[in-house]
Amino acid sequence: MTALVIRDVRPMGGAPADILIEAGRITAIGPGLAAPAGAAVEGGAGALALPGLIEGHAHIDKTLWGMAWVPNDVGPSIQEKIDNERRFRAATGHDARVQSERIAREYLANGTTRIRTFVDIDTEAGLKHLHAVLATRAALADLIGMQIVAFPQSGLLVRPGTDRLLDAAMAAGADIVGGLDPCAIDRDPVRHLDVIFGLAQKHGRGVDIHLHEPGEMGAFSLDLILERTAALGMRNAVVVSHGFCLGQIGERERDALLARMARWGVAIATTAPPSRPVPPVAACRAAGVAIFGGCDGIRDTWSPYGRPDMLERAMLIGLRNNFRRDEEIGWAFDCVTAEAARGCGFADHGLAPGMRGDVVLVRAETVAEAVVTRPPRRLVVSAGRVVARDGARA
């Protein structure tokens, strides 16, 4: 692998420096670095250098990105969205292989070099979506680090046989066991968690549970998740996605739950939707809970909105949390970089020697300006390879 020197950049808005990447990893950062023989050289022209961005909560198997517009007439409830999606898949034969790679490459062009994505596992689709995304991961293995969550989108207990499919998905190459609304969808939270955590223990993997449940119901499910995490000693292995209840319950109850989450390293993935209460980023940070960001579904049957751009998602997280000061906007940026790496367990992330050679250049003076203005990605480097220039794939 050819060495790469990126000259005259400002890492995270600091002093001008060069970045040397060898064998896919950053080996030095500093002014006037000598280029090894045969190294490629890229001029940064004083650009702001950022680490690779991280998408912490995606559904790349079901995006309609790049397809003709599909009118959306979905109902408001979670169950209506689930049923509408299944009808669409059956009617169209949705190609998860083509679509997952299409949007993954768009993520890459926008500077995202790591993705955690959920893949639908149910008794109608079986492992079809899993095999499609596994193929996409293999095709892009040199460019994108991808974690796959086996996700019972249509419910677990309410669709007998899904537990066996989840087991098969883990054996086939999924990285994380997914769960969904133990009370609201399956109406038996203890049995639901028995299955999810049992599979995690069997396969030695982590857990990521969608928790849309509101208020006290969601807090009850979260309490059970924390009890199970502690009983099994699964420190730093559990993520709660959405966690809307943490934006609805009283501060005293919320802070008690956050303290337990911090104790066991249970992280939160937030998509910062405008239509639902959300876990407050500042309170999570103060408690020591990793909170990171994701775009959720992008232009799918659930919602026609979204773009595969994690700087835009950081901006939306900042807006949803009423962040105004540069420091606060930096917290939103952390949600798609350092905190996402911590919460998902992506190793070797950041602009420092020894880290993976993922660098994103933008024309901005500060991190806060980059989040607010979302400039085109001037250069995207993944594992030491130039993969995009000026927003277009190289």
C-alpha positions in Angstrom: 0.0 0.0 0.0 1.4 3.4 -1.1 2.1 5.9 1.7 0.2 9.1 1.6 1.1 12.6 2.9 -1.6 15.2 3.3 0.1 18.6 3.5 -1.0 21.9 5.1 -4.1 21.0 7.0 -5.5 22.0 10.4 -6.4 18.9 12.4 -9.6 19.7 14.2 -8.9 23.4 13.7 -5.5 23.4 15.3 -2.2 24.6 14.0 -1.2 23.8 10.4 0.4 20.4 10.0 1.0 17.5 7.6 -0.5 14.0 8.1 1.5 10.9 7.1 -0.4 7.7 6.5 1.4 4.4 5.9 -0.1 0.9 5.6 -3.5 2.3 6.2 -2.7 4.0 9.5 -1.7 7.5 10.6 2.0 7.3 11.5 2.8 11.0 12.1 1.2 14.4 12.3 3.3 17.6 12.4 4.7 20.4 10.3 7.1 19.7 7.4 6.9 15.9 7.5 9.3 14.2 5.1 7.5 12.1 2.4 8.7 8.5 2.2 10.0 7.4 -1.2 7.1 6.8 -3.6 4.5 8.4 -1.3 1.5 10.1 -2.8 1.1 13.7 -1.8 -2.1 15.7 -1.5 -2.2 19.4 -0.9 -4.6 20.5 1.8 -4.4 24.3 1.2 -5.2 25.0 4.8 -8.3 22.9 5.0 -9.9 21.8 8.2 -9.0 18.1 8.8 -11.6 15.9 10.5 -11.5 12.2 11.4 -13.6 9.8 9.5 -17.3 10.2 10.3 -19.3 7.4 11.8 -22.9 6.4 11.1 -24.1 4.8 14.3 -27.7 3.8 13.4 -28.6 3.1 9.8 -30.9 0.8 7.8 -29.1 0.5 4.5 -30.9 -2.6 3.5 -34.2 -0.8 2.8 -33.2 2.6 1.5 -34.8 3.9 -1.7 -31.9 6.2 -2.3 -31.2 6.8 -6.0 -34.5 5.2 -7.1 -37.5 6.9 -8.6 -39.6 8.7 -6.1 -42.0 6.5 -4.2 -45.1 8.2 -2.8 -45.3 7.7 0.9 -48.8 7.1 2.4 -47.7 5.3 5.6 -49.7 5.6 8.8 -48.4 7.3 12.0 -47.9 4.3 14.3 -44.9 2.0 14.5 -47.0 -1.0 13.6 -48.5 0.7 10.5 -44.9 1.5 9.4 -43.9 -2.1 9.8 -46.9 -3.4 7.9 -46.5 -0.9 5.1 -42.9 -1.8 4.6 -43.6 -5.5 4.4 -46.3 -4.9 1.8 -43.9 -2.7 -0.2 -41.2 -5.4 -0.1 -43.6 -8.1 -1.3 -44.9 -6.0 -4.1 -41.6 -4.7 -5.5 -39.0 -7.4 -4.7 -36.8 -4.6 -3.2 -33.1 -5.3 -4.0 -31.3 -4.8 -0.7 -28.0 -5.8 -2.3 -28.0 -3.0 -4.9 -29.5 -0.4 -2.6 -27.2 -1.1 0.4 -24.1 -0.6 -1.7 -25.5 2.4 -3.4 -26.1 4.3 -0.2 -22.9 3.0 1.5 -20.9 4.6 -1.3 -22.8 7.8 -0.9 -21.9 7.8 2.8 -18.3 7.3 1.9 -18.3 10.2 -0.5 -19.6 12.3 2.4 -16.8 11.2 4.7 -18.4 8.3 6.6 -15.9 5.5 7.0 -17.6 3.4 9.6 -21.3 2.3 9.7 -23.5 0.3 12.1 -26.5 -0.8 10.2 -29.6 -2.8 11.1 -30.8 -5.6 8.8 -34.3 -6.9 8.8 -34.7 -10.5 9.9 -38.3 -11.8 9.8 -40.3 -14.8 8.8 -41.1 -13.4 5.4 -37.7 -12.1 4.3 -35.8 -14.7 6.2 -32.0 -14.0 5.9 -32.3 -12.3 2.4 -31.5 -8.9 3.6 -28.6 -10.1 5.8 -26.9 -11.9 2.8 -27.4 -8.8 0.7 -25.7 -6.5 3.3 -23.0 -9.1 4.0 -22.2 -9.0 0.3 -22.0 -5.2 0.4 -19.7 -5.3 3.4 -17.4 -7.7 1.6 -17.4 -5.5 -1.5 -16.5 -2.4 0.5 -14.3 -4.1 3.1 -11.2 -2.1 2.2 -13.1 1.2 2.4 -15.8 1.0 5.1 -15.8 -0.6 8.5 -19.3 -2.1 8.9 -21.1 -3.6 11.8 -24.4 -5.5 11.1 -27.2 -5.8 13.6 -29.6 -8.7 13.1 -32.9 -6.9 13.7 -36.4 -8.3 14.2 -38.2 -5.4 12.6 -41.6 -7.1 12.5 -41.4 -8.3 16.1 -39.9 -11.3 17.7 -42.3 -13.2 19.9 -45.3 -12.1 17.8 -43.8 -13.8 14.8 -42.9 -17.4 15.8 -39.7 -18.6 14.3 -37.9 -15.2 14.3 -35.7 -16.3 17.2 -34.4 -19.2 15.1 -33.7 -16.8 12.2 -31.9 -14.4 14.5 -29.7 -17.4 15.7 -29.0 -18.3 12.1 -28.2 -14.7 11.3 -25.6 -14.5 14.0 -24.0 -17.7 12.8 -24.0 -16.4 9.3 -22.0 -13.3 10.1 -24.1 -10.6 11.8 -22.2 -8.8 14.6 -24.9 -7.7 17.0 -28.2 -9.0 18.2 -31.1 -6.5 17.7 -34.3 -6.1 19.7 -37.4 -4.0 19.4 -39.9 -2.5 21.9 -40.2 -5.4 24.3 -43.5 -4.1 25.8 -45.2 -2.3 22.9 -44.5 -4.8 20.1 -44.0 -8.2 21.8 -46.0 -7.4 25.0 -43.7 -9.7 27.0 -40.5 -7.9 27.9 -39.1 -10.6 30.0 -39.4 -13.3 27.3 -38.2 -10.8 24.7 -35.0 -10.0 26.6 -34.5 -13.7 27.4 -34.3 -14.4 23.7 -32.1 -11.4 22.8 -29.7 -11.6 25.6 -29.6 -15.4 25.3 -28.5 -15.2 21.7 -25.9 -12.5 22.6 -24.5 -14.9 25.3 -24.6 -17.9 22.9 -22.7 -16.1 20.2 -20.5 -13.8 22.4 -21.9 -10.6 20.8 -23.4 -7.4 21.9 -27.0 -6.1 21.9 -28.7 -3.1 20.3 -32.4 -2.6 21.1 -34.7 -0.1 19.4 -36.7 1.5 22.2 -39.4 3.7 20.8 -41.6 3.1 23.8 -42.8 6.4 25.5 -42.6 7.6 29.1 -43.0 5.1 31.9 -43.4 2.2 29.6 -40.0 2.9 28.0 -38.4 3.5 31.4 -39.7 0.2 32.6 -38.2 -1.6 29.6 -35.0 0.3 30.0 -34.9 -0.8 33.7 -35.2 -4.4 32.6 -32.5 -4.0 30.0 -30.2 -2.6 32.6 -31.0 -5.3 35.1 -30.2 -7.9 32.4 -27.0 -6.2 31.4 -25.7 -6.1 35.0 -26.8 -9.7 35.7 -24.9 -11.0 32.7 -21.9 -8.7 33.2 -22.3 -7.3 29.7 -20.4 -4.1 30.4 -19.8 -1.9 27.3 -21.8 -4.4 25.1 -25.3 -2.9 25.0 -26.8 0.0 23.1 -30.3 1.5 23.4 -31.4 3.1 20.2 -33.7 6.1 20.3 -34.6 5.9 24.0 -37.3 8.5 23.6 -38.5 7.8 27.1 -35.4 9.6 28.4 -36.7 12.8 27.0 -40.1 12.4 28.6 -39.7 11.2 32.2 -38.8 13.5 35.1 -35.2 14.5 35.6 -34.8 12.6 38.8 -35.9 9.3 37.3 -33.9 10.0 34.1 -30.7 10.8 35.9 -31.0 7.6 38.0 -31.3 5.6 34.8 -28.4 7.4 33.2 -26.2 6.7 36.3 -26.9 3.0 35.9 -26.2 3.2 32.2 -22.9 4.8 32.8 -22.0 2.2 35.4 -22.5 -0.6 32.8 -21.4 1.2 29.7 -24.8 1.1 28.1 -24.8 3.6 25.3 -27.5 5.5 23.5 -28.0 6.0 19.8 -30.0 9.1 18.9 -31.4 10.2 15.5 -32.7 13.5 17.0 -36.0 13.4 15.2 -38.0 16.7 15.4 -41.3 14.8 16.1 -40.4 12.9 19.3 -38.8 13.7 22.6 -35.1 12.7 22.6 -32.5 11.8 25.2 -30.7 15.1 26.0 -27.1 15.0 24.9 -25.8 17.4 27.6 -27.4 15.3 30.4 -26.0 12.1 28.9 -22.5 13.5 28.6 -22.7 14.8 32.2 -23.6 11.4 33.4 -20.8 9.7 31.4 -23.1 7.9 29.0 -21.9 7.6 25.5 -24.5 9.1 23.2 -23.9 9.0 19.4 -25.8 9.8 16.3 -27.4 8.0 13.3 -29.6 8.9 10.4 -31.9 6.0 10.9 -33.8 5.1 7.6 -33.0 7.3 4.6 -35.7 7.7 2.0 -37.4 4.5 2.7 -41.0 3.4 3.3 -40.9 4.7 6.8 -39.9 8.3 5.9 -39.0 10.1 2.6 -36.5 12.3 4.4 -32.8 12.0 5.0 -29.3 12.2 3.5 -26.2 10.0 4.0 -24.3 12.9 5.5 -23.2 12.7 9.1 -22.2 16.4 9.3 -25.9 17.1 8.5 -26.9 14.7 11.2 -24.6 16.4 13.7 -26.3 19.7 12.8 -29.7 18.2 13.4 -28.6 16.8 16.8 -27.4 20.3 17.6 -30.6 21.9 16.6 -32.7 19.3 18.5 -30.7 19.9 21.6 -30.8 23.7 21.3 -27.0 23.9 21.0 -25.7 27.4 20.2 -22.2 27.8 21.5 -19.2 26.4 19.6 -18.4 24.0 22.4 -21.9 22.6 22.4 -21.9 22.2 18.6 -18.6 20.3 19.2 -20.6 17.9 21.4 -23.0 17.3 18.4 -19.9 16.6 16.3 -18.7 14.1 18.9 -21.9 12.2 18.3 -20.8 11.3 14.8 -17.1 10.8 15.7 -15.5 10.0 19.0 -18.7 9.1 20.9 -19.9 7.0 18.1 -16.6 5.1 18.1 -16.9 4.6 21.8 -20.6 3.6 21.8 -20.3 1.2 18.8 -16.8 -0.1 19.7 -15.1 1.0 16.5 -11.4 0.8 17.4 -8.5 3.1 16.3 -10.6 6.1 15.5 -9.3 9.7 15.5 -6.6 12.0 14.2 -3.5 10.6 16.0 -0.6 8.4 15.2 -1.6 4.7 15.3 -5.2 5.4 14.4 -6.8 4.2 11.1 -6.0 6.5 8.3 -9.4 8.1 7.8 -9.3 11.8 7.1 -11.9 14.2 5.8 -11.0 17.7 4.5 -13.5 20.6 4.4 -13.3 24.3 3.8 -14.1 25.6 7.3 -12.3 27.4 10.1 -13.6 25.4 13.0 -15.5 22.2 13.7 -18.5 24.2 14.7 -18.5 25.9 11.3 -18.2 22.6 9.5 -21.3 21.3 11.4 -23.3 24.3 10.7 -22.4 24.9 7.0 -21.8 21.2 6.0 -19.4 22.1 3.2 -18.7 19.7 0.4 -16.0 17.1 1.4 -12.9 18.4 -0.4 -11.1 15.1 0.2 -12.0 11.8 1.8 -9.3 9.4 2.7 -10.3 5.9 4.1 -7.6 3.6 5.4 -5.0 5.7 3.6 -6.8 5.6 0.2 -8.3 8.7 -1.5 -11.9 7.7 -2.1 -13.7 11.0 -2.9 -12.9 14.5 -4.1 -15.2 17.5 -3.9 -18.2 15.3 -2.9 -17.7 12.9 -5.8 -16.3 9.4 -5.6 -12.7 9.3 -6.8 
